[in-house]
């Protein structure tokens, strides 16, 4: 099991700085995890992840890795770390979000979920038991329990039924996890997931169920699926007040830089989202003064760095005019530069949040940053 210790707390909010110890090194929190759906982060070399972006942990997708290249290939390689060359910690999701996003190609039962591959239409089945086995075999340091992510809006009756299904699956995940051994020579830890949609009593019941398990860490799922940000924060605060203080809290799939800072203030420690790389591929750049659409003509002869007040890798090497030229010309290098920039921006943002928590002035800094991050430049 991983070890977590808190190294600092903000006096005016629930924000905390911490450190997670895993078999592949320590993770300073708050932390943002780049998403490597198929084992690699899109357009980013592993060396860049480590040396330029300074990622501490990356995320892999169980559903996608199971279908391609397949568990057998990753097993033969000795686990995902050896397969992709990443030496730091890895977290894998359970496939629950894909169950949600592929609703037209799946069927839920008490036993598990039957789904059709988006690649070739072949039929497969995920159960709590085989999802544990798959993630063990992939070699993740942190393994997620199988859950159903409900949509928004979601009526109460469906949300309640779904929550109890997720809890029943979790009990089976725990049983399977406990009766199997760590793979590839290092410890693996299971995180359960809180569900309950946007219904307060369901979120409370789910958080209490998950808190009672005393797992190595806990996740909050089913948010950032279309609900207003105010509701997301309300549900996050409710859950964080119930989950154990001495375990890391992971808010799944969130989100914008503003979402992350607000959620840190509520007590969240871990984040992942495809937004920085997905938006980067469309020319949207995050900076310390706001958001840039680099394809706009206004940047055509702007030779200043992408983020004049930041420290992202791209800032000191490439001008706005040059990166815009790459996008207009259809050169893939443009998307590579912006992807690297955005990931470094996200990670620098949470690194700075950590520093401010330890210094004791996080809330003041956060409030100042929120006034700038949403600006359209």
Order of alpha helices (4+ residues) and beta strands (2+ residues): beta-beta-beta-beta-alpha-beta-alpha-alpha-alpha-beta-alpha-beta-beta-beta-alpha-beta-alpha-beta-alpha-beta-alpha-beta-alpha-beta-alpha-beta-beta-alpha-alpha-alpha
